[in-house]
Amino acid sequence: MPTSASEKISAKNLANNLLTAPINENDLNKINNEINKEAAAFISLPPSIQNALKQNNRIVFIANNPTVSTDQLAQLLRPDDVLVLFNHFIHADFFANHPLASTLPKLLFFRQIGDSKLHFGLPPRSNNVAVMKRMAKAAPLGILLSNQPYQFPTPSDDPSPDDDPITDERTLTIPPAVQVLLQDERYHSVLSECHPVVEDYPYFSDIHSSAPSSGFLMYRLLLAAREHVQLMQKAPLPLQLLMIGFNDNDKVSHFWHGHNWAFERREMSAPPAEVEIIRQY
């Protein structure tokens, strides 16, 4: 049965009441079906990041691009930034220790590996969990996992261990302080790769786990979330977005064939107002 206008209004009011409080996954899925995608995007974020977006002026996405140096980041970052980092993110020590970068709120996105128990960037894959505890002490931290909560997998759960061989330096278990972050709904949430913000995405039906790239999924999510922030605060301009190192040329070593890069590149070639893309240095 279609949702009535009064029910939609009620759902929106419920969502607004939950903006600074934890929300369980069942309630989140129900609300996502009943409210606009901007509000659904905002409440999909961990409450720690919801609060940060209401207090800061710019969201900075940093791709795992080796051409981006810490010197360049130090010049670009501002005190009013919220940072978005992906999977086994680059320059972990810089983000944990730099006088400015360490004080900025951070959203860490970890992508599910296919339909396995694993997420890229978390044990038993290569990871930066050793610095996540330091990050959480220095500034607001939010953890967003795609499709499922962290399953605490072991190396035997890895469907393709040869893709990321285990070394002596790798952390294989989650330390207690980081376990708290992954289990406390104030700091973490789960994002479906089929979220309404990417309902128009042309995935490939013949490729298993075809879906938007991590960068594009988070771009669409936070583009929508900033519109909700603008509506709540009646701001003259939405939050600015800065995307660093999101290349579409052969200087990047790998483009997975399950992402529709042509679709993503077309959209990113003409970004909306207050969105800046720095592709290459």
N, C-alpha and C positions, 0 to 999 in steps of 0.2 A: 504494500500500500504506500503511495507517495507520502512524503513528509509534509505536513501542513505548515502554513506560514507561522502559526503560533508555536509549533514544535521547534521550527528552525530558530526562532527568536530565543526560546527557552534554552536550546542547545548552545547558542552563542553566549548567552548570559552565564551558563554553566562553565563554558570554556574560559571566559574572562575571570570568573571566580577562582579558576585553577591555575592562573598564569604564574603564580609564585609558589605553588604547592606541588608536591609529588602527585603523580597520577599513574594508576596501574594500566597495564597494556590493554585489558578488555575495555575499560572506560575510554581509553584513547582511541581505539578502533571504532567504537560507537560514535564518539564525537566527530572523528574525521569524516564519517559518512553523513553528518548532519550539518556541518558548518562550512563556511567558505574555505577555500584552500589556503588563503593567507593565514587565517587563524589556526587551521590545522597544521600548517608549517611551524608556526610559532610554538604551539604546545607540544610539538614533536621533539623540541629541543630540551635538554636537561634544564631544570629550573635555575641552576647556577648560571647558565648561559642566557636564559631568558632575562634574568636580572641584569646581566652585563650589557645586553643589547639596548636596554632601556636607559643605560647610563653613559654609553659611549657613542662615538660618532662615525666610526669606520670599521668595516669588517675586512680583514686582510687574509686572503687565501694564498697559501704557499705550497706550490707544487714540489714534488720530489725530483727536482731538476738540478743536476750537478753543476750547471752553469751559474746558478744563483749562489753567491758567496755571502758569508757572514758580514763582510764589510759593506756589501750592497744593502743587506737587510738593515744593518745599523743606521744607514743613511735614510732609508725609506720609512722605518717604523716611527709612530708617533704615540704620545702618552694616552690618546683616546682610542686606541685600536683594540679590537678583539681579533685574535688570531685563529685561523683554521688550519690544522695540520692533518696529514693523511697517513694512515697505516704505519709503516716503518719510516717515520718522517726524518728528513734530513736535519743536520745541525742541532741535534738534541741538546748537547751541552750548552750551545749558544742560547737556546730558548730557556734553559734552566738557570743559567748563570749571568747572562748579560745584564748590566744595571737597569736597562729599560725593558728589554724583551722578557726578562724574568717576572716583571711586575704586571704584564698584560694578561687579561683573561684569555684562556685557550680552550678551543673546542677540538678534541681529538676524535677523528673519524676512523673506524676500523671496519673494513669491508669483509663480509663473509666470503670464504673461498668456495665457490660453486654452491653445492648444497651440503657441504661437509660440516663437521663440528667446529671448524677452524675459522679464525679471522686473520687476515693479513695484519702483521704488526703486533700480534700478541703471541705468547708462547703456545705451542713449541716452535713457531716460526721466528725469524729475526725480529727483534723488538727493542723498544726503549723503555721498558718498564722500570729500569733502574733509576731513571730520571723523573718518572711520573710522580713519585712521592715528593721530590723536591719542588716540582712544578706546583703541586697542590698546596704546599706550604706557603709559596710565594705569591700566589694569585688565584682567582677563581678558575676552576678547572671543570670542564664538562667532557664526558665520554659518550660518544654516539656509536652504536654498533648496528650494522645492517642486518636486518631480517630476524636475528635471534640474539638472546642474551649470551654472554660468554659461557661456554660449556666446560671450561677447565679441561681441555683435551690434553692427551698425552701424545708423544711422538708416534705411537702406534695408530692413532686416529688420523694421521696425515695421509690423505689419498695419493699424494705425489711428493714424498719426502726428498726425492732427488732434485726437485726444483729449488730447494732451500736447505742444503746440507747443514747439519748441526755442527757447530764449532764450540771450542772451550769457552768462548766469550759470551755465548748466548745464555740468556735466562730461560730456564725451562719451566719454572713454576712462578706463580704470581705471589709476591710477598704480601703479608697480611695487610699492610697499609694500603696497597693498591687493590686488594680484594674488597676492602671497605668501599672504595670508590666505585667498583664494578657492581656492588650490591646495594648501594644507597641511592634511592630514586632522586635525591637532590642533585646528584652528580652524574647520573648516567641515564640513558634511555635507548630504546631500540627503534630504528627507522626502517620501514619497509621500502625495498627498492621499487615497489609499485605504488608509492605515495602519490596522492592526487597532483602534486606539483609536476610529475612527469607522466601524467596519464596520456599525453599525446606522443610519447616517445615511440618511434618505429623500431622495435626490437626485431631480431632475426629469429623466426620461428624454428629454423633448422639448426640453430646453435644453442646448445645447452647453456643455461644461465645467462643468455643474452640480456643485457640491461644497460642503463646509462653508466658512463664512467663515473668514478667516485667524484672527480672534480665537477662534472656537469650536474650530478645529483645534488651535491651540496650547494652549488651555485643556484640552481632552481629553488632549493629549499630556503636558502637565506635571502634570495631575491624576494620570495613571497613573504617570508617572516618580517623583512624590513617594512613591507607595506602595512602589515598589521601593527608594527611599532609606531609607524607614522600615524595611523588611524587612532591608536590609543592616546598618543601624546599630542595629536593635532599639530604636528610639526610642519613647518613650511617645506622641508625637503626630507626625503627618506635618508636612511643611513647610506653612506658612501660604501662602495665595494671596490677593493683593489685586488687584482689577481696577478700573482707574480710567478712567472716561469711556466705558464700554460701554453706550450708550444704546439704547433701543428705542422712541423717540418721534420726533415730527416735527422735533425740533431738529437732527437729523442730516440732511444734505442729500441723501444718496443711499443707497438700499438696493438692491443688485443683485438682480434677480429670479431669478438662478440659485442663490442660497443659500436654504435652507429656513428662513426667519426664524421661522416659527411654531414649528417643532420646537426651534430653538435657544432661543427665548424661554421656552418651557415648561420646559426643563431649567434655564435660568439663573434662573428665578423661585423656585426652591427649592434653593439651593446647599448642598453638603454641609458638614460640620464644617470649621472653620478656613479657610473661603472667604468673603471679604467683597467685595461689589460696590458701588462708588461710581459711580452712573450719571450724575449731573448736579450741577453747582454752581449 
